[in-house]
Amino acid sequence: MQSFLDAVAQRAADAGLAPPPASVTAVDFEALDANCLLIMSRMFGTRRPAGSRDSRNIMLGRYARVSRQLWTLLRPLLEQDYRRHRQRKNSLTRLAERLGAHGSWSHQLQRVRLGAHAVNEAQCQGGCGQAFNMSRMYQLLDDNVADESRDVKLVCRACTRRRCGLPPGRGQLFATRVEMTDDYGEGGEPAARLRFELCKSGYGLGGSAADHSRRSILGRAAPYPALCDADGPVLCDLLVSGLGRRCQWIDVSGSAFGDAGLTALARGLPACKSLLHLNLNSTRVGDQGVVSLATVLTPARPTAAPTAGKELKWLYLAALDDLGNAGAIALAAALTCRAMPKLECLWCCGAFSADEPLPSSSEDDDDDGGGGESRPGFRALTRACEARPGPLVLELEHGFAWGM
Ligand SMILES: [Zn+2]
């Protein structure tokens, strides 16, 4: 009977491939799936190595033999896919680093997955002694030096907040807008360490915590170029890959992100189940991007729950010079359709709310008045926010340059 390897060799010969290279490195073994190897190894009989009583050795021997022979044969066929896979992983790692994460993408993913799967009930060792659902996320601030007898201290959310000097808060780890963002108001300092640790571990992407995080790796200020539209699909990939699941914030403010970038980012938002804060301030985002964002955030049916932005509390779309009526109206429509049910603050300003007359593209402006109040986008957004049942605050800055 013809062996499997002979068959593979025959296939390779039929395909007109060059003879496989003689030398194979150990790294190559990683390229084959373990299950696949197990199935194939069963097709071969391997004698137990002399003197060995451990059957695992046989299995390992089979793995090594089969994978070596098989990879040698399959390598020319798989090389391109393998290279593409490695390129993808590297691009995700680079982007995660630019957004403040430490370690490779796979490392971040592992951390986040551990946090997501750890739902065992544990007893808090942070002082309160109460039972709580354990999450690795709350253990990030653990000071092992303080107690060397334990590797990891199990600390609940309330105790984590207390250890950071934050007042007791209910629900999420970050209770207020000031705690999540230090670009607005004062009093967010105690939360800075929490944000920094979360950013480092892949639970938050970008913002001032990312700058701090990069400085702590490199010992200097961020050498990375600002994010641009080309990074949008990678960011979406990063979120969808699993890193978005426990992500608390995404902050790409001040970057060169435009409509294409935001459109790509928006596609990844349904994967972000815990997102509290999305910041696109001072980017090149305009109508098209905001329309895409509003579409993703709007529930599919009036009675259905939204698939994205369910937890979103703070949405920043300020200082967007290109944001006109179309974007503002789309956002207003989304709010009317019960998008972002937990939204507390919408900070939104741009061309639609400016005092200056809009450029010539504003033929839908049925009022020739100069003030922002007369703009249809401005009116729609104001009305939509006022009609919301929740405690939604709309902040509209007249003029482009906020804080200048
Ligand atoms: Zn506790």
Residues whose N, C-alpha, C, O or C-beta is under 5 A from the ligand:
A	BS01	ZN	C124 G126 G127 C128 G129 C156 C159
